[in-house]
């Protein structure tokens, strides 16, 4: 029986391979022919691998602005909510350091190029984690109704336990509450309030919700009578 020419052997597999090669060539050449575009996005900034028993003691921007370049179709498929910039603190020690953001820190598709990042550097201060118990100072705002004054302001519980960077906690003498308005108030009242630790990296661990009681009382003064005008005296 005569043998088939080598060219015709495994003809089906050869045709399949040829089809795949043509498809790959078509896709790649289409990408080269497609117009290149640029777009800007505001994306989340994440900090990962924070060392144990340390905390970030500096303000870190929640987002960064990036400008990317790539095929028009690929850019149309980008979802900014799924892109993020990542700063890796693996092996970091306590102290201050500038971390430079590079294109490889942005999780975009391979065909998309990151051409600009703003800010390009982020300052991060790492400090040891500490705890401290501080008195709570109610934040009372506004002016009571006419003829009334604030007699006393009490809070229960009186103190809160906070946690945060050692250097920051060492400078804090008290913590405050969210604003409590006494505008146009004429009687004593009690309201719940939230304790606010307004410092980078500081959080309230115990005593976050408190009850603030504001005691109001009449001033007891008599408003002076209006002085008659000269025309009224002549009458």
TORDOTI-16794 format. One record per residue: residue number from 1; residue in one letter; x, y, z of N, C-alpha, C in turn. Coordinates in steps of 0.05 Angstrom, whole numbers, plus 5000, padded with zeros to 4 digits. Layout:
REM residues N
(node NUM, "a", (X, Y, Z), (X, Y, Z), (X, Y, Z))
...
***
This chain:
REM residues 235
(node 1, "x", (5017, 4976, 5000), (5000, 5000, 5000), (5018, 5025, 5000))
(node 2, "x", (5012, 5043, 4982), (5029, 5067, 4978), (5025, 5085, 5002))
(node 3, "x", (5048, 5096, 5011), (5047, 5115, 5033), (5038, 5143, 5024))
(node 4, "x", (5024, 5157, 5042), (5015, 5184, 5036), (5038, 5203, 5038))
(node 5, "x", (5039, 5223, 5021), (5060, 5243, 5023), (5062, 5255, 5051))
(node 6, "x", (5086, 5263, 5059), (5090, 5274, 5086), (5072, 5298, 5091))
(node 7, "x", (5068, 5314, 5070), (5052, 5338, 5072), (5023, 5332, 5080))
(node 8, "x", (5013, 5309, 5072), (4985, 5302, 5077), (4981, 5286, 5103))
(node 9, "x", (5003, 5278, 5116), (5001, 5264, 5141), (4990, 5282, 5163))
(node 10, "x", (4972, 5271, 5180), (4960, 5286, 5202), (4949, 5313, 5192))
(node 11, "x", (4935, 5311, 5169), (4926, 5335, 5156), (4906, 5351, 5174))
(node 12, "x", (4890, 5336, 5189), (4870, 5350, 5207), (4884, 5367, 5228))
(node 13, "x", (4905, 5355, 5241), (4919, 5370, 5262), (4934, 5393, 5250))
(node 14, "x", (4945, 5390, 5227), (4959, 5412, 5214), (4941, 5435, 5207))
(node 15, "x", (4917, 5428, 5197), (4898, 5449, 5191), (4888, 5464, 5216))
(node 16, "x", (4885, 5449, 5238), (4877, 5461, 5263), (4899, 5480, 5273))
(node 17, "x", (4924, 5471, 5272), (4946, 5488, 5280), (4948, 5513, 5263))
(node 18, "x", (4943, 5510, 5237), (4944, 5533, 5220), (4921, 5553, 5227))
(node 19, "x", (4898, 5542, 5233), (4875, 5559, 5240), (4881, 5575, 5266))
(node 20, "x", (4893, 5561, 5286), (4899, 5575, 5311), (4920, 5596, 5306))
(node 21, "x", (4940, 5590, 5290), (4961, 5610, 5284), (4949, 5635, 5270))
(node 22, "x", (4931, 5630, 5251), (4918, 5653, 5237), (4901, 5669, 5256))
(node 23, "x", (4887, 5656, 5275), (4871, 5670, 5294), (4888, 5688, 5313))
(node 24, "x", (4910, 5676, 5322), (4929, 5692, 5340), (4940, 5715, 5324))
(node 25, "x", (4948, 5710, 5300), (4959, 5732, 5283), (4939, 5754, 5279))
(node 26, "x", (4914, 5746, 5274), (4893, 5766, 5269), (4888, 5783, 5294))
(node 27, "x", (4887, 5770, 5318), (4882, 5784, 5343), (4905, 5803, 5349))
(node 28, "x", (4930, 5794, 5346), (4952, 5811, 5352), (4955, 5834, 5332))
(node 29, "x", (4950, 5828, 5307), (4952, 5850, 5287), (4930, 5870, 5290))
(node 30, "x", (4906, 5860, 5300), (4883, 5879, 5305), (4890, 5898, 5327))
(node 31, "x", (4904, 5887, 5348), (4912, 5904, 5370), (4932, 5925, 5361))
(node 32, "x", (4950, 5917, 5343), (4970, 5937, 5333), (4956, 5958, 5316))
(node 33, "x", (4935, 5950, 5301), (4922, 5969, 5284), (4903, 5987, 5300))
(node 34, "x", (4894, 5978, 5324), (4875, 5994, 5339), (4888, 6020, 5350))
(node 35, "x", (4873, 6041, 5350), (4885, 6067, 5359), (4891, 6065, 5389))
(node 36, "x", (4913, 6079, 5396), (4922, 6080, 5424), (4910, 6104, 5438))
(node 37, "x", (4901, 6101, 5462), (4888, 6122, 5477), (4900, 6125, 5504))
(node 38, "x", (4895, 6148, 5517), (4903, 6153, 5545), (4879, 6161, 5561))
(node 39, "x", (4879, 6153, 5586), (4858, 6161, 5605), (4869, 6164, 5633))
(node 40, "x", (4855, 6180, 5649), (4862, 6185, 5677), (4841, 6173, 5695))
(node 41, "x", (4850, 6162, 5717), (4832, 6151, 5737), (4841, 6158, 5765))
(node 42, "x", (4823, 6160, 5783), (4829, 6162, 5812), (4823, 6135, 5825))
(node 43, "x", (4844, 6123, 5836), (4841, 6096, 5846), (4849, 6095, 5876))
(node 44, "x", (4841, 6073, 5889), (4846, 6069, 5917), (4875, 6064, 5922))
(node 45, "x", (4885, 6073, 5945), (4913, 6067, 5954), (4911, 6048, 5978))
(node 46, "x", (4923, 6025, 5976), (4923, 6005, 5998), (4951, 6002, 6009))
(node 47, "x", (4953, 5999, 6035), (4978, 5993, 6049), (4976, 5965, 6061))
(node 48, "x", (4994, 5947, 6053), (4992, 5919, 6061), (5017, 5911, 6077))
(node 49, "x", (5015, 5888, 6090), (5037, 5876, 6106), (5049, 5895, 6127))
(node 50, "x", (5031, 5908, 6142), (5040, 5925, 6164), (5052, 5907, 6186))
(node 51, "x", (5076, 5912, 6194), (5089, 5895, 6214), (5073, 5893, 6240))
(node 52, "x", (5075, 5870, 6253), (5061, 5866, 6279), (5070, 5886, 6300))
(node 53, "x", (5050, 5894, 6317), (5055, 5912, 6339), (5064, 5940, 6330))
(node 54, "x", (5058, 5947, 6305), (5064, 5974, 6296), (5039, 5985, 6283))
(node 55, "x", (5038, 6012, 6280), (5015, 6025, 6268), (5025, 6049, 6252))
(node 56, "x", (5009, 6056, 6232), (5016, 6079, 6215), (5008, 6104, 6231))
(node 57, "x", (5028, 6122, 6236), (5023, 6146, 6252), (5021, 6171, 6235))
(node 58, "x", (5021, 6168, 6209), (5020, 6192, 6191), (4994, 6190, 6174))
(node 59, "x", (4986, 6213, 6164), (4963, 6213, 6146), (4971, 6202, 6119))
(node 60, "x", (4955, 6182, 6109), (4960, 6170, 6083), (4937, 6176, 6065))
(node 61, "x", (4942, 6186, 6041), (4920, 6193, 6023), (4904, 6168, 6015))
(node 62, "x", (4878, 6169, 6015), (4861, 6146, 6009), (4862, 6138, 5979))
(node 63, "x", (4869, 6158, 5962), (4869, 6153, 5934), (4894, 6165, 5921))
(node 64, "x", (4900, 6156, 5896), (4920, 6169, 5880), (4909, 6172, 5851))
(node 65, "x", (4920, 6190, 5836), (4912, 6194, 5808), (4932, 6180, 5790))
(node 66, "x", (4922, 6165, 5771), (4940, 6152, 5752), (4931, 6158, 5723))
(node 67, "x", (4950, 6159, 5705), (4944, 6163, 5677), (4955, 6138, 5663))
(node 68, "x", (4938, 6126, 5646), (4946, 6101, 5633), (4944, 6104, 5603))
(node 69, "x", (4957, 6087, 5589), (4958, 6087, 5559), (4955, 6059, 5549))
(node 70, "x", (4939, 6055, 5528), (4936, 6029, 5517), (4915, 6029, 5495))
(node 71, "x", (4909, 6005, 5484), (4889, 6002, 5462), (4862, 6013, 5472))
(node 72, "x", (4848, 6025, 5453), (4822, 6038, 5460), (4803, 6018, 5472))
(node 73, "x", (4801, 5994, 5461), (4782, 5974, 5471), (4790, 5965, 5499))
(node 74, "x", (4816, 5961, 5504), (4825, 5953, 5531), (4818, 5974, 5552))
(node 75, "x", (4822, 6000, 5544), (4816, 6021, 5563), (4786, 6023, 5569))
(node 76, "x", (4770, 6017, 5549), (4741, 6018, 5554), (4732, 5997, 5574))
(node 77, "x", (4747, 5976, 5576), (4739, 5954, 5594), (4750, 5958, 5622))
(node 78, "x", (4765, 5979, 5627), (4777, 5984, 5653), (4755, 5992, 5673))
(node 79, "x", (4755, 5980, 5696), (4737, 5988, 5718), (4754, 6000, 5740))
(node 80, "x", (4753, 6027, 5743), (4770, 6040, 5763), (4766, 6029, 5792))
(node 81, "x", (4742, 6019, 5798), (4737, 6008, 5825), (4753, 5983, 5830))
(node 82, "x", (4763, 5970, 5809), (4778, 5945, 5813), (4808, 5949, 5810))
(node 83, "x", (4816, 5975, 5806), (4845, 5981, 5805), (4853, 5993, 5831))
(node 84, "x", (4877, 5987, 5840), (4888, 5999, 5864), (4918, 6001, 5863))
(node 85, "x", (4928, 6021, 5877), (4957, 6023, 5881), (4964, 6011, 5908))
(node 86, "x", (4986, 5997, 5909), (4993, 5981, 5934), (5020, 5989, 5944))
(node 87, "x", (5022, 5996, 5969), (5047, 6000, 5983), (5052, 5976, 6001))
(node 88, "x", (5074, 5962, 5998), (5080, 5938, 6013), (5100, 5945, 6035))
(node 89, "x", (5091, 5942, 6061), (5109, 5948, 6083), (5123, 5923, 6094))
(node 90, "x", (5125, 5902, 6078), (5139, 5878, 6087), (5168, 5885, 6094))
(node 91, "x", (5175, 5878, 6119), (5202, 5883, 6128), (5207, 5912, 6138))
(node 92, "x", (5187, 5929, 6138), (5191, 5957, 6146), (5196, 5958, 6176))
(node 93, "x", (5211, 5979, 6185), (5217, 5983, 6213), (5205, 6010, 6222))
(node 94, "x", (5204, 6015, 6248), (5193, 6039, 6259), (5209, 6064, 6249))
(node 95, "x", (5193, 6085, 6245), (5206, 6110, 6235), (5192, 6120, 6210))
(node 96, "x", (5204, 6141, 6199), (5193, 6154, 6175), (5207, 6145, 6150))
(node 97, "x", (5191, 6142, 6128), (5203, 6134, 6103), (5185, 6143, 6080))
(node 98, "x", (5197, 6150, 6058), (5182, 6157, 6033), (5181, 6132, 6016))
(node 99, "x", (5157, 6125, 6008), (5152, 6102, 5990), (5145, 6112, 5963))
(node 100, "x", (5160, 6104, 5943), (5156, 6113, 5915), (5137, 6093, 5901))
(node 101, "x", (5116, 6104, 5889), (5098, 6087, 5874), (5108, 6083, 5845))
(node 102, "x", (5110, 6059, 5837), (5119, 6052, 5810), (5096, 6039, 5794))
(node 103, "x", (5099, 6039, 5767), (5078, 6027, 5750), (5071, 5999, 5758))
(node 104, "x", (5090, 5983, 5768), (5085, 5956, 5775), (5068, 5953, 5801))
(node 105, "x", (5065, 5976, 5815), (5048, 5976, 5839), (5019, 5980, 5832))
(node 106, "x", (5012, 5983, 5807), (4984, 5987, 5798), (4975, 5962, 5783))
(node 107, "x", (4953, 5950, 5792), (4944, 5925, 5780), (4926, 5930, 5755))
(node 108, "x", (4940, 5934, 5733), (4926, 5938, 5707), (4933, 5914, 5689))
(node 109, "x", (4918, 5911, 5667), (4923, 5890, 5648), (4950, 5894, 5634))
(node 110, "x", (4962, 5872, 5625), (4989, 5874, 5612), (4990, 5893, 5589))
(node 111, "x", (4969, 5895, 5574), (4969, 5912, 5550), (4966, 5942, 5556))
(node 112, "x", (4962, 5948, 5582), (4958, 5976, 5590), (4983, 5986, 5605))
(node 113, "x", (4993, 6009, 5598), (5017, 6020, 5609), (5010, 6044, 5628))
(node 114, "x", (5021, 6043, 5652), (5018, 6066, 5671), (5040, 6086, 5665))
(node 115, "x", (5032, 6110, 5657), (5051, 6131, 5649), (5055, 6153, 5669))
(node 116, "x", (5036, 6156, 5689), (5039, 6177, 5709), (5024, 6169, 5734))
(node 117, "x", (5035, 6176, 5757), (5022, 6171, 5783), (5025, 6196, 5800))
(node 118, "x", (5004, 6205, 5812), (5005, 6229, 5829), (4988, 6225, 5854))
(node 119, "x", (5000, 6228, 5878), (5028, 6233, 5883), (5045, 6209, 5876))
(node 120, "x", (5070, 6214, 5869), (5088, 6192, 5862), (5102, 6181, 5887))
(node 121, "x", (5101, 6196, 5909), (5113, 6187, 5934), (5094, 6191, 5957))
(node 122, "x", (5094, 6173, 5976), (5077, 6174, 6000), (5094, 6172, 6025))
(node 123, "x", (5091, 6191, 6043), (5106, 6191, 6068), (5090, 6174, 6088))
(node 124, "x", (5104, 6154, 6100), (5092, 6137, 6120), (5110, 6136, 6145))
(node 125, "x", (5097, 6140, 6168), (5111, 6139, 6193), (5100, 6115, 6208))
(node 126, "x", (5118, 6096, 6216), (5110, 6073, 6232), (5118, 6077, 6261))
(node 127, "x", (5100, 6071, 6279), (5106, 6074, 6308), (5095, 6050, 6322))
(node 128, "x", (5104, 6046, 6347), (5094, 6024, 6364), (5066, 6030, 6373))
(node 129, "x", (5050, 6009, 6377), (5022, 6012, 6386), (5022, 6014, 6416))
(node 130, "x", (5007, 6035, 6426), (5004, 6038, 6455), (4975, 6043, 6462))
(node 131, "x", (4969, 6041, 6488), (4942, 6047, 6498), (4943, 6067, 6520))
(node 132, "x", (4921, 6083, 6524), (4921, 6103, 6544), (4892, 6109, 6552))
(node 133, "x", (4887, 6115, 6577), (4861, 6123, 6587), (4861, 6153, 6590))
(node 134, "x", (4842, 6167, 6577), (4841, 6196, 6577), (4813, 6206, 6586))
(node 135, "x", (4812, 6229, 6599), (4786, 6240, 6606), (4772, 6250, 6581))
(node 136, "x", (4745, 6250, 6582), (4729, 6259, 6559), (4719, 6287, 6564))
(node 137, "x", (4723, 6304, 6545), (4714, 6332, 6546), (4691, 6336, 6527))
(node 138, "x", (4667, 6340, 6536), (4644, 6344, 6518), (4647, 6369, 6501))
(node 139, "x", (4641, 6366, 6476), (4643, 6389, 6457), (4616, 6402, 6455))
(node 140, "x", (4611, 6422, 6472), (4585, 6436, 6473), (4587, 6461, 6455))
(node 141, "x", (4568, 6465, 6437), (4568, 6488, 6419), (4542, 6503, 6421))
(node 142, "x", (4543, 6528, 6412), (4518, 6544, 6411), (4513, 6560, 6436))
(node 143, "x", (4491, 6575, 6436), (4483, 6592, 6458), (4454, 6585, 6467))
(node 144, "x", (4450, 6581, 6493), (4423, 6574, 6502), (4403, 6596, 6498))
(node 145, "x", (4378, 6590, 6503), (4357, 6610, 6500), (4362, 6634, 6518))
(node 146, "x", (4351, 6657, 6510), (4355, 6682, 6524), (4346, 6678, 6554))
(node 147, "x", (4362, 6689, 6572), (4356, 6687, 6600), (4364, 6661, 6613))
(node 148, "x", (4380, 6645, 6599), (4389, 6619, 6610), (4419, 6617, 6605))
(node 149, "x", (4432, 6601, 6623), (4461, 6597, 6621), (4467, 6568, 6628))
(node 150, "x", (4491, 6559, 6620), (4500, 6532, 6625), (4511, 6531, 6654))
(node 151, "x", (4500, 6514, 6670), (4510, 6511, 6697), (4532, 6491, 6700))
(node 152, "x", (4528, 6468, 6687), (4548, 6446, 6690), (4544, 6427, 6666))
(node 153, "x", (4565, 6414, 6658), (4564, 6393, 6637), (4578, 6368, 6648))
(node 154, "x", (4564, 6346, 6648), (4575, 6321, 6658), (4574, 6300, 6636))
(node 155, "x", (4592, 6280, 6638), (4593, 6259, 6618), (4596, 6232, 6633))
(node 156, "x", (4583, 6212, 6623), (4584, 6185, 6635), (4587, 6164, 6613))
(node 157, "x", (4608, 6148, 6612), (4631, 6148, 6631), (4649, 6172, 6627))
(node 158, "x", (4666, 6177, 6646), (4682, 6201, 6646), (4708, 6198, 6630))
(node 159, "x", (4716, 6173, 6624), (4741, 6169, 6610), (4738, 6148, 6588))
(node 160, "x", (4757, 6147, 6570), (4757, 6128, 6548), (4785, 6117, 6544))
(node 161, "x", (4786, 6091, 6536), (4811, 6079, 6531), (4816, 6081, 6501))
(node 162, "x", (4839, 6092, 6494), (4846, 6095, 6465), (4871, 6080, 6459))
(node 163, "x", (4875, 6073, 6434), (4899, 6059, 6424), (4909, 6074, 6400))
(node 164, "x", (4935, 6074, 6397), (4947, 6087, 6374), (4977, 6089, 6376))
(node 165, "x", (4989, 6106, 6359), (5018, 6109, 6359), (5028, 6120, 6385))
(node 166, "x", (5050, 6110, 6396), (5060, 6119, 6422), (5066, 6149, 6422))
(node 167, "x", (5079, 6159, 6401), (5087, 6187, 6401), (5062, 6205, 6400))
(node 168, "x", (5041, 6197, 6387), (5017, 6213, 6386), (5002, 6213, 6412))
(node 169, "x", (5000, 6189, 6425), (4986, 6186, 6450), (5000, 6202, 6472))
(node 170, "x", (5026, 6204, 6471), (5041, 6218, 6492), (5034, 6248, 6493))
(node 171, "x", (5024, 6259, 6471), (5017, 6287, 6470), (4988, 6293, 6475))
(node 172, "x", (4971, 6272, 6477), (4943, 6276, 6481), (4936, 6277, 6511))
(node 173, "x", (4921, 6298, 6519), (4913, 6301, 6547), (4884, 6294, 6551))
(node 174, "x", (4868, 6294, 6530), (4839, 6287, 6532), (4829, 6280, 6505))
(node 175, "x", (4804, 6270, 6504), (4790, 6265, 6479), (4763, 6280, 6480))
(node 176, "x", (4752, 6286, 6457), (4728, 6302, 6456), (4705, 6285, 6445))
(node 177, "x", (4681, 6297, 6445), (4658, 6283, 6433), (4651, 6298, 6407))
(node 178, "x", (4632, 6286, 6392), (4622, 6301, 6370), (4605, 6325, 6380))
(node 179, "x", (4601, 6346, 6364), (4588, 6370, 6374), (4560, 6365, 6386))
(node 180, "x", (4555, 6378, 6409), (4529, 6377, 6422), (4518, 6406, 6423))
(node 181, "x", (4497, 6411, 6409), (4486, 6438, 6407), (4467, 6445, 6430))
(node 182, "x", (4471, 6469, 6442), (4453, 6478, 6463), (4437, 6502, 6453))
(node 183, "x", (4438, 6507, 6427), (4424, 6530, 6416), (4395, 6530, 6422))
(node 184, "x", (4385, 6553, 6434), (4357, 6557, 6441), (4347, 6538, 6462))
(node 185, "x", (4365, 6523, 6475), (4356, 6505, 6497), (4351, 6522, 6522))
(node 186, "x", (4330, 6513, 6538), (4323, 6527, 6562), (4322, 6509, 6586))
(node 187, "x", (4323, 6482, 6582), (4321, 6463, 6604), (4344, 6443, 6603))
(node 188, "x", (4350, 6431, 6625), (4370, 6411, 6627), (4363, 6387, 6609))
(node 189, "x", (4383, 6376, 6595), (4378, 6353, 6577), (4402, 6335, 6577))
(node 190, "x", (4397, 6310, 6568), (4418, 6290, 6565), (4416, 6278, 6537))
(node 191, "x", (4439, 6273, 6525), (4439, 6262, 6498), (4463, 6243, 6495))
(node 192, "x", (4460, 6222, 6479), (4483, 6205, 6473), (4503, 6219, 6455))
(node 193, "x", (4528, 6213, 6457), (4548, 6226, 6441), (4570, 6205, 6435))
(node 194, "x", (4584, 6210, 6413), (4606, 6193, 6405), (4633, 6206, 6411))
(node 195, "x", (4651, 6191, 6424), (4677, 6201, 6430), (4694, 6200, 6404))
(node 196, "x", (4708, 6223, 6399), (4723, 6226, 6375), (4753, 6228, 6381))
(node 197, "x", (4769, 6210, 6370), (4798, 6211, 6373), (4809, 6223, 6347))
(node 198, "x", (4811, 6249, 6347), (4818, 6264, 6322), (4849, 6266, 6319))
(node 199, "x", (4861, 6243, 6313), (4890, 6242, 6309), (4896, 6218, 6292))
(node 200, "x", (4917, 6221, 6274), (4923, 6199, 6256), (4930, 6173, 6270))
(node 201, "x", (4916, 6151, 6263), (4922, 6125, 6273), (4910, 6119, 6301))
(node 202, "x", (4896, 6139, 6313), (4885, 6135, 6340), (4856, 6126, 6338))
(node 203, "x", (4848, 6106, 6354), (4820, 6097, 6354), (4812, 6092, 6383))
(node 204, "x", (4786, 6094, 6388), (4775, 6090, 6415), (4769, 6060, 6418))
(node 205, "x", (4780, 6048, 6439), (4776, 6020, 6444), (4753, 6015, 6464))
(node 206, "x", (4751, 6032, 6484), (4730, 6029, 6504), (4718, 6056, 6511))
(node 207, "x", (4692, 6057, 6514), (4678, 6082, 6521), (4673, 6100, 6498))
(node 208, "x", (4667, 6089, 6474), (4663, 6105, 6451), (4636, 6119, 6451))
(node 209, "x", (4616, 6107, 6463), (4589, 6120, 6465), (4585, 6128, 6494))
(node 210, "x", (4579, 6154, 6498), (4576, 6165, 6525), (4549, 6180, 6526))
(node 211, "x", (4541, 6187, 6551), (4518, 6203, 6555), (4527, 6230, 6567))
(node 212, "x", (4519, 6252, 6553), (4527, 6278, 6562), (4502, 6292, 6573))
(node 213, "x", (4504, 6303, 6597), (4483, 6318, 6609), (4491, 6347, 6612))
(node 214, "x", (4474, 6365, 6601), (4479, 6393, 6602), (4458, 6406, 6620))
(node 215, "x", (4468, 6418, 6642), (4450, 6431, 6662), (4447, 6460, 6655))
(node 216, "x", (4422, 6469, 6650), (4416, 6497, 6644), (4400, 6509, 6666))
(node 217, "x", (4403, 6534, 6671), (4388, 6548, 6692), (4382, 6577, 6684))
(node 218, "x", (4361, 6588, 6695), (4355, 6616, 6689), (4377, 6634, 6700))
(node 219, "x", (4384, 6655, 6686), (4404, 6673, 6696), (4395, 6690, 6719))
(node 220, "x", (4368, 6694, 6722), (4357, 6709, 6744), (4360, 6739, 6740))
(node 221, "x", (4371, 6748, 6719), (4374, 6777, 6714), (4348, 6789, 6702))
(node 222, "x", (4344, 6815, 6706), (4321, 6829, 6695), (4330, 6847, 6672))
(node 223, "x", (4318, 6844, 6650), (4326, 6860, 6627), (4319, 6889, 6633))
(node 224, "x", (4338, 6908, 6627), (4333, 6936, 6632), (4311, 6947, 6615))
(node 225, "x", (4295, 6966, 6626), (4274, 6978, 6611), (4286, 6996, 6590))
(node 226, "x", (4272, 6999, 6568), (4281, 7016, 6546), (4280, 7045, 6555))
(node 227, "x", (4300, 7060, 6549), (4301, 7089, 6556), (4282, 7104, 6537))
(node 228, "x", (4263, 7120, 6549), (4244, 7136, 6532), (4259, 7155, 6514))
(node 229, "x", (4250, 7158, 6490), (4262, 7176, 6471), (4255, 7205, 6479))
(node 230, "x", (4270, 7225, 6469), (4264, 7253, 6475), (4235, 7261, 6467))
(node 231, "x", (4225, 7250, 6445), (4198, 7257, 6437), (4178, 7246, 6457))
(node 232, "x", (4183, 7223, 6468), (4164, 7212, 6487), (4164, 7228, 6513))
(node 233, "x", (4187, 7240, 6521), (4188, 7257, 6545), (4171, 7282, 6542))
(node 234, "x", (4171, 7294, 6518), (4156, 7318, 6513), (4126, 7314, 6515))
(node 235, "x", (4118, 7290, 6510), (4089, 7284, 6513), (4081, 7285, 6542))
***
